[in-house]
Amino acid sequence: MGSGEMAVYTRVESIAVITLLTVSALVMMVPQSANAESGSFTIYPGETRFASFGTAPVNDLLLWSLTVDTWSTVFSVWLQAPDTTHLSIVSYTWGKIVDMAGEWKLGFSIESSGVWSATVTYSVYSIHPTIEIASPLNGAFVNTTTILVSGTVDGWADSVGVSTDEVHYDSADLYMGTWNRQVTLGADGMYHLYAEETINWGSYWVKYYDSVTLMLDRVPPELQITKPAVESYIAGTVDMTWQCSDSNGVAKREVKVGATDWVTVTTNTYTTQVEEGYHWVAVRITDVAGNTAFAEVRVFSDTVAPEVWIQQPEMNAKISKDHVDVTWIGGDEQSGLDHYEVQINGGQWIDVGYATSYEFTNLDDVWYSVNVKVVDKSGNTATSTVGFGIYTSIWSQNGPYHGIPLYALIAAAILGAILSALVYWRKRGATAKRPPEEPPQETQ
C-alpha cells in the first residue's frame, strides 16, 4: 500500500468476532430495488480481498453488513473509492454517503505477520434514499392557514426539514420512517412546500428532496336557491333549483330534507316527494378546498284540492238579458286560496284574483257553459260548472216580454183575417139582395 493512499486501518488486536451490522437487520432496512451482493470467503495472512458495491450513481447510499471470524491479530477493513482511495471505517455502523459515481468496494486484509486466517461473511448494498411528502397531495387545495405536512422517509435519515421558500428549513418530528411538521401559511394563493432529508456519516452528508404545490383558499362558494321561494307552498313534490359557483371549482353538491341525511347530487336540481305539512329543505355546496356554503327554504306541502260552488245563475237558467252575473263561493283549509279563474264556452281562463263574482256582457242568444276554477297556494285546483241560455228577442217566450208581442202579433193577424173575411162576406151579401133596375119614368 503506497504512502499516497489515504487509508486508515481498523485493527483487531485480540481474538474477537467483529460484527458491523447484522445481516437480518440490514436486509429489513433495504428496499427490494436496491443493488445488493453478498458472499463469504476465507482470507489468509498477507492476502487482500474485496467485496464490491457495484457501480453507484451520485448520491447513492452505501450499506453493508459484515461478520468476520478470525484468530488473526492483525486484520483490517476499509472502504475503497472508485479512484482507489482508501477511506477508513471510523465506526462499526452502517452507511456511507457517496459524492461521486463509480465502483465502491469493501477491502479486507491480513498482514503477512498474521498467524491465522479469517472467514468473512458480507452483504453490500447500493441504494438511493427517497423522501416523500404524503400530505398534502401535490395540487391540493386547503382552507386553513395552519396545516400539518407529513410524509415518509428512508430509515437511514438523520433529520428532516420542511420549508415554504426552499431556503429556511424547520426541523420536522422524525420517528421510524415517518415525519411531520406544522406549517403556517399566509394569504390565500399558491404555495410550494419542500421536504429535505439529511443523512450523515462521519464528515460526509447528503440531502434528498421532495416538493408539492398547494393552493390556500378560504373563500366559500356562492350559492342561491332559485326555486322554491324561501316561504312557499307545494303539492307534495319538492322541485328545487339553485345556482352555485366557485373560483377554484365545486367539489360536492348535497341536499337535505328535514331530518333526513344529506344526499349527494351531481346537478343544480333536485326533486323529491314529501308528506303534508311544513318542511325545511337545505342545499350545501363544498368547494375543492373544503369550504362550504349553505342555504335553505321552508315549504308547506298541501295535496288536498280546494272547493268551489257556483251560486248564480242556476243550472239551466233562462236569462232574458244579454249579460249575466256569475257568483260563487270557495275555500281551502290547508295552504289557503290563491285566486279564482272564470271561463265561458271553453274560452280563455280569466284570473279574477279573490273576487267571487264576474259579469259576462254582450252575450248572444245561445246556450252557454261557464266554469269557475279555484286555485290554492299549493297549485291544487277545483272547478264548478253551470249552463244557461240567453233569450233577449221580444218574440221569445223566454225573452223580456215572455212572448207577448208574438202572441199579440199572432192575435192581430188572426183578427185581421177575421175582419177581412167579414168585410168580404158582407159585401157579397148586399150585392145578392139588390132589386132589378127599374126603367126610367116618362116625364109629363
C-alpha positions as CSV (number, residue, x, y, z in Angstrom):
1,M,0.0,0.0,0.0
2,G,1.6,3.3,-1.0
3,S,2.1,6.3,1.1
4,G,-0.3,8.3,-1.1
5,E,-3.2,6.1,-0.3
6,M,-5.4,7.9,2.2
7,A,-6.1,4.9,4.3
8,V,-6.7,4.2,8.0
9,Y,-7.0,0.7,9.1
10,T,-9.1,-0.6,11.9
11,R,-7.1,-3.2,13.7
12,V,-8.2,-6.0,16.0
13,E,-5.5,-6.7,18.5
14,S,-7.1,-9.7,20.1
15,I,-9.1,-12.8,19.3
16,A,-12.6,-11.4,18.5
17,V,-15.7,-11.6,16.4
18,I,-16.3,-8.3,14.5
19,T,-19.9,-7.6,13.7
20,L,-20.6,-4.3,11.9
21,L,-24.3,-4.8,11.4
22,T,-26.3,-7.9,11.4
23,V,-27.4,-9.2,8.0
24,S,-31.0,-9.7,9.1
25,A,-31.5,-6.2,10.4
26,L,-30.0,-4.6,7.4
27,V,-32.0,-6.6,4.9
28,M,-35.2,-5.4,6.6
29,M,-34.0,-1.8,6.0
30,V,-33.1,-2.1,2.3
31,P,-35.8,-1.8,-0.3
32,Q,-36.1,-4.6,-2.9
33,S,-35.0,-2.3,-5.7
34,A,-31.5,-1.8,-4.1
35,N,-28.5,-3.3,-5.7
36,A,-27.1,-6.0,-3.4
37,E,-24.4,-8.5,-3.3
38,S,-23.4,-11.0,-0.6
39,G,-20.9,-13.8,-0.1
40,S,-18.4,-15.4,2.1
41,F,-14.7,-16.1,1.8
42,T,-11.6,-17.0,3.8
43,I,-8.6,-14.7,3.8
44,Y,-5.1,-15.7,4.8
45,P,-2.1,-13.8,6.2
46,G,-0.6,-11.5,3.6
47,E,-3.7,-11.6,1.4
48,T,-6.1,-8.7,0.4
49,R,-9.7,-9.3,-0.7
50,F,-12.6,-7.0,-1.9
51,A,-16.4,-7.1,-1.8
52,S,-17.9,-4.7,-4.4
53,F,-21.0,-2.5,-4.0
54,G,-21.3,-2.3,-7.8
55,T,-21.3,0.9,-9.7
56,A,-23.1,3.5,-7.6
57,P,-24.8,6.7,-9.0
58,V,-24.0,10.0,-7.5
59,N,-25.6,10.4,-4.0
60,D,-26.3,6.8,-3.5
61,L,-26.1,5.5,0.0
62,L,-23.8,2.5,0.5
63,L,-24.6,0.0,3.2
64,W,-23.0,-3.2,4.4
65,S,-23.3,-5.9,6.9
66,L,-20.2,-7.8,7.9
67,T,-19.2,-10.6,10.1
68,V,-15.5,-11.6,10.5
69,D,-14.4,-14.7,12.4
70,T,-10.6,-14.5,12.8
71,W,-7.8,-15.7,15.0
72,S,-5.5,-13.3,13.4
73,T,-4.1,-10.4,15.5
74,V,-3.8,-8.1,12.5
75,F,-7.0,-7.8,10.5
76,S,-8.0,-4.6,8.5
77,V,-11.3,-3.4,6.9
78,W,-11.6,-0.2,4.8
79,L,-13.7,1.4,2.0
80,Q,-12.1,1.8,-1.4
81,A,-13.4,4.7,-3.5
82,P,-13.8,4.5,-7.3
83,D,-10.4,6.3,-7.6
84,T,-8.9,3.5,-5.4
85,T,-8.6,5.9,-2.4
86,H,-8.9,4.1,0.9
87,L,-11.3,5.6,3.4
88,S,-11.5,4.3,6.9
89,I,-14.5,2.8,8.6
90,V,-14.5,5.1,11.6
91,S,-17.4,3.3,13.3
92,Y,-18.8,-0.1,13.1
93,T,-22.1,1.2,11.9
94,W,-23.9,1.3,8.6
95,G,-23.7,3.8,5.9
96,K,-21.5,5.9,3.7
97,I,-22.6,8.8,1.5
98,V,-21.1,8.7,-1.9
99,D,-20.4,12.0,-3.6
100,M,-19.1,10.6,-6.8
101,A,-20.2,7.8,-9.1
102,G,-18.3,4.7,-9.7
103,E,-17.5,1.3,-8.2
104,W,-17.1,1.2,-4.4
105,K,-15.6,-1.7,-2.6
106,L,-15.0,-3.1,0.9
107,G,-11.4,-4.1,1.4
108,F,-10.1,-6.8,3.8
109,S,-6.6,-7.9,4.5
110,I,-4.4,-9.8,7.0
111,E,-0.8,-8.7,7.3
112,S,1.8,-11.3,6.4
113,S,2.8,-11.4,10.1
114,G,-0.6,-12.7,11.0
115,V,-0.9,-16.2,12.2
116,W,-4.4,-17.3,11.5
117,S,-6.8,-16.9,8.6
118,A,-10.2,-15.2,8.8
119,T,-13.7,-16.1,7.5
120,V,-15.6,-13.1,6.2
121,T,-19.3,-13.1,5.6
122,Y,-20.6,-9.9,4.0
123,S,-23.5,-8.2,2.3
124,V,-23.1,-4.8,0.5
125,Y,-25.8,-2.5,-0.8
126,S,-26.1,0.5,-3.1
127,I,-29.4,2.3,-2.7
128,H,-30.8,5.7,-3.5
129,P,-32.7,7.1,-0.5
130,T,-36.0,8.9,-1.1
131,I,-38.2,11.3,0.9
132,E,-41.9,11.7,0.1
133,I,-44.5,14.3,1.1
134,A,-47.6,12.3,1.7
135,S,-49.9,15.1,2.9
136,P,-51.0,17.4,1.5
137,L,-51.0,15.9,-2.0
138,N,-49.5,17.7,-4.9
139,G,-52.0,20.2,-6.3
140,A,-54.2,20.0,-3.2
141,F,-56.5,22.8,-2.0
142,V,-56.6,23.7,1.7
143,N,-58.8,26.1,3.6
144,T,-56.8,26.8,6.7
145,T,-53.5,28.7,7.2
146,T,-52.2,26.1,9.7
147,I,-51.6,22.7,8.0
148,L,-49.8,19.6,9.0
149,V,-47.2,18.5,6.4
150,S,-46.3,14.8,6.8
151,G,-44.6,12.0,4.9
152,T,-42.3,9.1,4.8
153,V,-38.5,8.8,4.6
154,D,-35.9,6.0,4.4
155,G,-34.9,4.6,7.7
156,W,-31.4,6.0,7.3
157,A,-32.4,9.6,7.6
158,D,-30.8,11.6,10.4
159,S,-33.1,14.6,10.1
160,V,-36.0,16.0,8.0
161,G,-36.7,19.7,7.4
162,V,-39.7,21.5,5.9
163,S,-39.7,24.8,4.1
164,T,-42.0,27.1,2.2
165,D,-39.2,29.0,0.4
166,E,-36.6,26.3,-0.2
167,V,-34.2,28.3,1.9
168,H,-35.3,28.2,5.5
169,Y,-36.0,24.7,6.7
170,D,-37.7,23.9,10.0
171,S,-36.9,20.6,11.7
172,A,-39.7,18.0,11.5
173,D,-40.6,15.3,14.0
174,L,-39.0,12.1,12.7
175,Y,-39.9,8.6,14.0
176,M,-39.3,5.3,12.4
177,G,-39.5,6.4,8.8
178,T,-42.4,8.9,9.2
179,W,-42.2,12.6,9.8
180,N,-44.5,15.6,10.2
181,R,-44.2,19.3,10.7
182,Q,-46.9,22.0,11.3
183,V,-46.6,24.9,8.8
184,T,-48.3,28.3,8.9
185,L,-49.3,29.9,5.6
186,G,-50.2,33.5,4.9
187,A,-52.7,35.0,2.4
188,D,-54.8,32.9,0.0
189,G,-52.9,31.8,-3.0
190,M,-50.4,29.2,-4.3
191,Y,-47.7,27.8,-2.1
192,H,-44.7,25.4,-2.7
193,L,-43.8,23.1,0.2
194,Y,-40.3,21.4,0.3
195,A,-39.1,18.5,2.4
196,E,-35.4,17.8,2.9
197,E,-33.9,14.6,4.2
198,T,-30.3,14.7,5.5
199,I,-28.1,11.6,6.0
200,N,-24.8,11.9,7.8
201,W,-21.8,9.5,8.1
202,G,-18.8,10.9,9.7
203,S,-17.8,14.1,7.9
204,Y,-19.9,13.1,4.9
205,W,-23.6,14.0,4.3
206,V,-26.1,14.2,1.6
207,K,-29.6,15.6,1.2
208,Y,-32.7,14.4,-0.7
209,Y,-35.8,16.4,-1.5
210,D,-39.4,16.3,-2.4
211,S,-41.9,19.1,-3.1
212,V,-45.6,19.7,-3.6
213,T,-47.7,22.6,-4.7
214,L,-50.9,23.6,-3.0
215,M,-53.5,26.3,-3.0
216,L,-54.8,28.1,0.0
217,D,-58.5,29.0,-0.5
218,R,-60.6,30.3,2.4
219,V,-63.4,31.8,0.3
220,P,-66.7,29.7,0.4
221,P,-68.5,29.1,-2.8
222,E,-71.5,31.2,-3.9
223,L,-75.0,29.7,-3.5
224,Q,-78.5,30.9,-4.2
225,I,-81.7,28.7,-4.2
226,T,-83.8,29.9,-7.1
227,K,-86.8,27.6,-6.6
228,P,-88.9,27.2,-4.5
229,A,-89.1,30.6,-2.7
230,V,-88.0,31.0,0.9
231,E,-91.6,30.5,2.1
232,S,-93.6,28.7,-0.4
233,Y,-96.3,26.1,-0.9
234,I,-96.1,22.8,-2.9
235,A,-98.4,20.0,-3.7
236,G,-96.3,17.1,-2.4
237,T,-93.3,17.5,-4.7
238,V,-90.2,19.5,-3.8
239,D,-88.8,20.7,-7.1
240,M,-85.6,22.6,-6.3
241,T,-83.1,24.5,-8.5
242,W,-80.1,26.6,-7.4
243,Q,-77.1,28.5,-8.7
244,C,-73.6,27.9,-7.3
245,S,-70.1,28.8,-8.3
246,D,-66.5,28.9,-7.0
247,S,-63.4,30.3,-8.5
248,N,-61.4,27.1,-7.9
249,G,-64.3,24.7,-8.6
250,V,-67.2,23.0,-6.9
251,A,-66.4,19.5,-5.4
252,K,-69.7,18.4,-4.0
253,R,-73.4,19.3,-4.0
254,E,-75.7,18.0,-1.3
255,V,-79.4,18.3,-0.5
256,K,-81.2,17.6,2.8
257,V,-84.9,17.5,3.5
258,G,-86.0,17.8,7.1
259,A,-84.2,15.4,9.4
260,T,-83.0,13.1,6.7
261,D,-79.4,12.5,5.7
262,W,-77.6,14.6,3.2
263,V,-78.0,13.3,-0.3
264,T,-75.2,13.9,-2.9
265,V,-76.3,15.1,-6.3
266,T,-74.4,15.9,-9.5
267,T,-76.5,18.8,-10.9
268,N,-78.1,22.0,-9.6
269,T,-81.5,20.5,-9.4
270,Y,-83.3,18.1,-7.0
271,T,-86.8,16.6,-6.9
272,T,-88.4,14.6,-4.1
273,Q,-91.8,13.8,-2.6
274,V,-92.7,14.9,0.9
275,E,-95.7,14.4,3.2
276,E,-98.3,17.0,4.2
277,G,-97.1,19.9,6.3
278,Y,-94.0,22.1,6.8
279,H,-90.5,21.0,5.7
280,W,-87.1,22.6,5.7
281,V,-85.1,21.9,2.5
282,A,-81.4,22.7,2.5
283,V,-78.6,22.8,0.0
284,R,-74.9,22.5,0.9
285,I,-72.1,23.2,-1.6
286,T,-68.4,22.3,-0.9
287,D,-65.6,23.6,-3.0
288,V,-62.3,21.8,-3.8
289,A,-60.7,23.4,-0.7
290,G,-63.4,22.2,1.7
291,N,-65.1,25.5,2.1
292,T,-68.9,25.2,2.3
293,A,-71.9,27.3,1.5
294,F,-75.4,26.6,3.0
295,A,-78.9,27.8,2.1
296,E,-82.4,26.5,3.0
297,V,-86.0,27.3,2.4
298,R,-89.2,26.3,4.1
299,V,-92.1,24.8,2.2
300,F,-95.6,23.8,3.1
301,S,-96.9,20.7,1.3
302,D,-100.6,20.5,0.5
303,T,-102.1,17.9,-1.8
304,V,-105.8,18.4,-0.8
305,A,-107.8,20.2,-3.5
306,P,-109.8,23.4,-2.6
307,E,-113.6,23.6,-3.1
308,V,-115.8,26.0,-5.1
309,W,-119.6,26.2,-5.9
310,I,-121.4,28.5,-8.4
311,Q,-124.4,30.1,-6.7
312,Q,-125.8,32.1,-9.6
313,P,-127.1,31.6,-12.2
314,E,-128.8,28.4,-11.5
315,M,-128.2,25.4,-13.7
316,N,-130.2,25.5,-17.0
317,A,-131.4,29.1,-16.2
318,K,-133.1,31.0,-19.0
319,I,-131.9,34.6,-18.9
320,S,-133.7,37.3,-20.8
321,K,-130.8,39.8,-20.7
322,D,-127.6,39.9,-22.8
323,H,-125.5,39.9,-19.6
324,V,-125.2,37.7,-16.6
325,D,-123.6,37.9,-13.2
326,V,-121.8,34.7,-12.2
327,T,-121.3,34.4,-8.4
328,W,-119.7,31.7,-6.4
329,I,-118.2,30.7,-3.0
330,G,-115.0,28.7,-2.3
331,G,-112.5,27.8,0.3
332,D,-109.3,25.8,1.3
333,E,-108.4,24.5,4.7
334,Q,-104.7,23.7,4.0
335,S,-102.5,26.2,2.2
336,G,-105.3,28.8,1.5
337,L,-106.7,30.2,-1.6
338,D,-104.5,31.8,-4.2
339,H,-107.0,33.0,-6.8
340,Y,-110.1,32.3,-8.9
341,E,-110.5,32.0,-12.7
342,V,-113.6,32.0,-14.9
343,Q,-114.2,30.7,-18.4
344,I,-117.1,30.8,-20.8
345,N,-117.8,28.3,-23.6
346,G,-114.2,26.9,-23.5
347,G,-112.5,30.2,-24.0
348,Q,-109.5,31.6,-22.2
349,W,-109.4,31.5,-18.4
350,I,-109.7,34.9,-16.8
351,D,-107.9,35.4,-13.5
352,V,-110.2,37.4,-11.2
353,G,-108.0,37.2,-8.1
354,Y,-110.0,36.8,-4.9
355,A,-113.3,38.1,-6.4
356,T,-116.3,35.9,-6.1
357,S,-118.3,37.3,-9.0
358,Y,-117.9,38.1,-12.6
359,E,-120.2,39.7,-15.2
360,F,-120.3,38.5,-18.8
361,T,-121.8,41.1,-21.1
362,N,-122.9,41.4,-24.8
363,L,-124.0,37.8,-24.9
364,D,-125.8,36.4,-27.9
365,D,-128.9,34.4,-27.8
366,V,-127.3,31.0,-27.4
367,W,-126.7,28.4,-24.8
368,Y,-123.6,29.0,-22.6
369,S,-121.4,26.9,-20.2
370,V,-119.4,28.8,-17.6
371,N,-116.6,27.3,-15.5
372,V,-115.2,28.7,-12.2
373,K,-111.9,27.4,-11.1
374,V,-110.3,27.9,-7.7
375,V,-106.5,27.5,-7.2
376,D,-104.9,27.2,-3.8
377,K,-101.4,28.3,-2.9
378,S,-100.0,24.8,-3.5
379,G,-101.4,24.8,-7.0
380,N,-104.3,22.4,-6.4
381,T,-107.4,23.2,-8.3
382,A,-111.2,22.5,-8.3
383,T,-113.8,23.5,-10.9
384,S,-117.6,24.2,-10.8
385,T,-119.7,24.4,-13.9
386,V,-123.1,25.9,-14.8
387,G,-125.1,26.0,-18.0
388,F,-127.6,28.7,-19.0
389,G,-129.3,30.2,-22.1
390,I,-129.6,33.9,-23.2
391,Y,-133.0,34.9,-24.7
392,T,-133.2,38.6,-25.5
393,S,-135.7,38.5,-28.5
394,I,-139.1,40.2,-28.0
395,W,-140.6,37.2,-29.8
396,S,-139.1,34.6,-27.5
397,Q,-141.2,33.1,-24.8
398,N,-138.1,33.3,-22.6
399,G,-137.4,36.9,-23.6
400,P,-138.0,40.0,-21.7
401,Y,-141.8,40.1,-22.7
402,H,-142.3,36.4,-22.3
403,G,-143.6,36.1,-25.9
404,I,-146.5,38.7,-25.5
405,P,-145.5,40.6,-28.6
406,L,-145.5,37.4,-30.6
407,Y,-148.9,36.5,-29.2
408,A,-150.2,39.9,-29.9
409,L,-148.9,39.8,-33.4
410,I,-150.5,36.4,-33.9
411,A,-153.8,37.7,-32.4
412,A,-153.7,40.7,-34.6
413,A,-153.1,38.6,-37.6
414,I,-155.9,36.4,-36.7
415,L,-158.2,39.4,-36.0
416,G,-157.2,41.0,-39.3
417,A,-158.0,37.8,-41.1
418,I,-161.4,37.6,-39.4
419,L,-162.2,41.2,-40.2
420,S,-161.2,40.8,-43.8
421,A,-163.5,37.8,-44.1
422,L,-166.4,39.6,-42.5
423,V,-166.0,42.6,-44.9
424,Y,-165.8,40.2,-47.8
425,W,-168.9,38.3,-46.9
426,R,-170.8,41.4,-46.1
427,K,-170.1,43.0,-49.4
428,R,-171.1,39.8,-51.2
429,G,-174.4,39.6,-49.2
430,A,-175.5,43.1,-50.2
431,T,-175.0,42.5,-53.8
432,A,-177.2,39.4,-53.8
433,K,-180.3,41.3,-52.3
434,R,-180.3,44.4,-54.7
435,P,-183.7,44.6,-56.7
436,P,-183.7,44.7,-60.5
437,E,-183.1,48.1,-62.0
438,E,-186.3,50.0,-62.7
439,P,-186.8,51.7,-66.0
440,P,-186.7,55.4,-66.1
441,Q,-190.1,57.2,-65.8
442,E,-191.5,59.2,-68.5
443,T,-191.9,63.0,-68.0
444,Q,-195.2,64.8,-68.3
